């Protein structure tokens, strides 16, 4: 039995029976992507309510974890506290009929005897709570596109002169006009 598997034996199949549960569960596999994720080995704090209903067990609550990653603008390390809402209905075995379901409907996850497995539900909730573009702070200026320095650390007014190569011939002409003329001026003849 994994830490995400929870027994519902004490609920029985009595609709209306309920219990609350608080536990810290270790994360076996990373939840997220390369940019930001809840890392394997960290913990997810679950605060849950399990309620027996006619066709199964309704689980509601929250999952709290710390996500780590990189700011997408300046690439500094980011650590974010996540709060993800959890709502999942687990059906009793044999209570669902796929032939009666509509085209857009999916089968609910089922209890395995009296045990429900929350790992897919918690993983989905945590991954959906992760920011798509994590930032170290909302006004992060990012990196200089020319030299790659963090604009937070750059001197004020940091800029680079970028000349369009298509104008280089014109710049050469302008440079020739500005050059001093070494030849002595000829006096006009009278």
N, C-alpha and C positions, 0 to 999 in steps of 0.2 A: 504494500500500500504506500503510495507516494504522499508527501505532505499536502498536496492539492486535493486528495481524495478524502471526502467527508462522509461519515456514516449518518444516515437518516433514521436509524433504528428507533430512536426515542420519539420520533414524530408519528411512527406508525402510518397508517393510511387514514388518519382521522382528519378530515378537512377542518381547518381552523387551528390546529395545533401548531405551535410556533416556538422557536428558540433563537437566541442570539449567540453569536460566536465571534471571538476576537482571537486572531493568531497571526504570528509572523512566519512566513513561508520562504525558504531559500529558493532562489531562482537557479534552475539547472542550466537553461539555455538562454542566451541573450534575447531580450525583448526589445526590438527596434531595428535600426539599420546602422550603417557605418558612421553616419554623422552624429546621431544621438540614440542612446539606448539605455535600458536598465541592464547592467552587466551581469553576466553569470557569476554566481557567488554572493551577490547582494541579496537583500531581503525585501519582500513585499508584505506590508502590514495590511491584513484583511479585517474589516469590521462588517460582519454579515448578519443577515436575518434570514432564517430558513422557515418557510411556512408551507404546511401541507395544504394542498387544494384538491379538488375532485380528481384531476387527471395526473397529478404529479407534485413536485416540490418547487415552489417559487423562491429563488434566491435573489435578494437585493442587498445592496451595501456599497462599500467603497474599498478601493485598493490604493494604498499610498506607497510610493517608492521614490528613490532618488535616481534620476537619469543623468548620465554623463556623456559629454561629447565635445564638439567644437563649434565655436561661433562661425556662421557661414560667411561673415564679412571679414573678420580679422584673424580667424583661425586660433584664437585663444581657447583654453579649456573652459567648459561650461558645466555647471552642476545645477540641476533644476529639481525642485520638489514637485512631484506629480500627485494629483488626486484624481482618480478615475472612478466613475460611477459604474456599478455592476447591476445588471438586471438580466436574469436568465431563468427560464422555465425548463425544468427537467421532467420529462414524462415518465410515468411508470411503464415498465416493460409491457408491451402488448396493447397499449391504449391508443396507439396511432395507426391509422389506416391510410397508406399512401394513395390508394385508389380514390379516396374521398377528398384528396387535397387538390387545390387549384394549381394551375400552371405556375404561378408566381410564389406559391407557398413551399416552405421547406420543412422537413421533419425536425422536430425538436430533439435536442440531445436526450438520451434516455439514461435512467439510473441503471447501474449494474447491480442488480439485486436491491440492496438498501444503501448502496454507495453511489455518490455522485462525484464526478471528476471536474473540478473547477479550473484546471490548468488552461484549456483552450479559451474559456470565458475570460479569465483574468488576463491572459496574454492579449486577446483582442482589445479589451478595455484599456490596458496600459499602452499598447501601440497606437491606438486611436487618440489617446491623450497627449502623445508626444507632439511637440511643435514641428511643423513641416520645415521651417527655417529657423533653427535655434540661434539666438543672439545673446552676446554677453551682456548687453544692455540695449534698450530700444533705440538710442541715438548713436550706436556704434558707427564711426565713419568708415571703417574697413581698412583696406590696404591701398597704397598708391598703385595705380595701374601701370606706371612706368618703371618704378624701381622696387616695388614690393614692400616698402617700409610701412609699418603700422602708422596710420595717420594720427593716432593718439600720441605717438612718440615723436612725430616729425615737428620741425620748427614751424612757427606760424607762417602762413603764406607759402608753404611747401608747394612747388610747382616745377614743371619741366617745360622747356621750350621745344615744341614739336613742330617741325616744318614739314609740310606736305611735299614729298619728292617731286610732285608734278609741277611745283612752282620753283624748283631749283634753278632752272635756266633763267627765269626772271630775276631771281635773287642774284645770280652772277652778273646780269646786266646792271642791276642797281648798284652792285659793288663796283663795277667798272666806272660808272658815272661818278661815284663818290671818291674814286682814287685821285690823288693829286697828279697834275700833269707835269712831267719832268721837262718837257720841251719849253724853251723860252718863248715868250710871246713875241710874235713878229710885229714890227711896227707897220702900220699901213703906209703904203707908198703914196706920195703926193704928186 
